[in-house]
């Protein structure tokens, strides 16, 4: 089931279950975007991993959602103004469990699982894993580096041999311009245009014309059922975020959604009837 999602029309509604993609890793149980969160997601059987990327001041792509460090590293500072070495001094996991140091019975944790995670390290983890795992990479905008983010990303994909057809990667963004850049730099890489409430109706037809994938949020599908049905009826491929309940998982399956991005990959796989021993390999 972790086979590549090739360029094709969406599945008929209800005909197959969606691919399960771990949102920032298994972020319900582990601190988001840490190596520990991604290893936990792989252990749970996730078929894909989702990450956000930002560019550091010295040109490294790191897996961080927010532009600043207040929430995830409990520090002042902006990611784009800091060097990788400076970020590497910070703990990106303590916020998730601030009392862990006081728990004498807690298992020992590899310190690297709490550090800032580079995209290169995440890609190496995926490439070395014993089954196919797909990677959904969101470039964050606006940013001071503009198109340099996509350029650095495509260069890294090419280094791994992942810039061609059937590569285990797709690039996502809320920025139409960013996705246009990716397609210009790497025409064979799949792109997902993320949709929020303000843009959904205006862009749905254009996404199909561009042969892109639509990335609506689950709230959009719930609150605008006519749009959801039309997208499914028109054969628009959909990767939906962030899907964390049984009801929403069922809705996505009924609409023929290709992939669900979830904080709870184990729950999603269990809900879709995938037993632990059935998950790897593809």
C-alpha positions, 0 to 999 in steps of 0.5 A, spaced: 500 500 500 506 504 500 506 504 493 507 510 489 502 515 487 503 516 480 499 521 476 492 519 475 485 520 476 483 519 483 480 513 485 473 511 485 469 514 491 470 508 497 474 503 492 480 503 496 483 506 502 487 512 502 495 512 503 496 514 511 501 519 511 504 522 518 503 529 519 510 532 522 511 525 524 507 521 529 506 528 532 500 526 537 505 522 541 512 525 540 514 532 539 513 534 531 519 534 526 524 531 531 527 524 528 524 521 534 517 523 531 518 520 525 521 514 527 515 513 531 511 514 525 515 508 521 514 503 527 507 505 527 507 503 519 506 510 516 506 509 509 508 516 508 511 522 512 510 529 512 514 535 513 515 543 513 521 546 511 525 552 512 532 555 510 537 557 515 541 563 514 547 558 512 543 555 507 540 548 510 533 546 509 530 544 516 524 541 518 521 546 522 513 549 521 513 556 525 518 562 523 520 563 530 522 558 535 518 560 541 513 554 541 517 548 539 524 550 542 522 555 547 527 560 545 527 567 541 529 567 534 527 566 527 529 560 523 531 564 517 536 568 521 540 563 524 545 558 522 544 550 523 549 550 528 546 555 533 539 551 532 543 544 533 544 547 540 537 547 542 532 542 544 526 541 540 522 536 544 522 538 551 516 543 550 512 536 548 513 533 555 516 539 560 517 534 566 521 528 562 527 530 566 524 529 573 521 522 571 526 517 573 522 511 570 522 514 563 526 510 558 533 513 556 532 517 549 537 518 544 539 526 544 539 526 537 531 525 537 530 532 540 535 536 536 533 540 530 532 535 524 535 537 517 531 535 511 537 531 509 537 527 515 530 525 514 531 523 507 537 519 509 532 516 514 527 514 508 532 512 503 535 507 508 528 504 511 527 497 509 520 498 505 518 504 501 516 510 504 514 516 501 515 523 503 511 529 502 515 536 503 511 543 504 515 549 503 513 555 507 511 562 505 512 567 505 520 567 507 525 572 506 529 567 501 523 566 496 524 562 490 531 559 493 527 555 498 525 551 492 531 551 488 535 548 494 530 543 495 530 541 488 538 540 488 537 536 494 532 531 491 536 531 485 542 529 489 538 523 492 536 521 485 528 523 487 527 529 482 524 524 476 518 520 475 516 515 481 520 518 486 518 517 493 517 524 494 512 530 493 512 537 494 506 541 497 505 549 498 499 554 499 503 558 494 501 557 487 508 561 485 512 556 489 509 550 486 510 553 479 517 554 481 518 546 483 514 544 476 519 549 472 525 546 476 523 539 476 517 537 471 516 530 474 516 531 481 509 531 484 506 537 487 500 538 491 497 545 492 494 546 499 487 549 499 484 553 505 477 556 505 479 563 502 482 559 495 478 553 494 473 555 489 477 559 485 483 554 484 480 547 484 479 547 476 486 550 475 489 545 479 486 540 475 488 543 468 495 544 471 495 536 473 497 538 480 494 534 486 489 538 491 491 539 498 484 541 502 484 541 509 479 536 512 475 542 515 474 545 508 471 538 506 466 538 512 464 545 511 463 545 504 460 538 502 458 541 495 465 543 493 468 536 496 463 532 492 465 536 486 472 535 487 471 528 487 466 527 481 471 531 477 476 526 478 481 531 482 486 528 486 486 529 493 491 529 499 487 531 505 490 534 512 490 534 518 485 527 519 485 525 526 478 522 527 474 516 525 469 520 522 474 524 518 477 518 515 471 515 513 469 521 509 476 521 506 475 514 504 468 516 501 470 521 497 476 517 494 482 521 497 488 518 495 492 520 502 490 522 509 495 526 513 494 525 520 497 526 527 495 519 529 498 514 523 497 508 528 489 510 529 488 511 521 491 504 519 487 501 525 481 504 523 482 502 515 483 495 518 491 494 517 493 490 522 500 491 524 504 485 521 500 487 514 504 494 514 511 493 511 513 492 506 510 494 500 
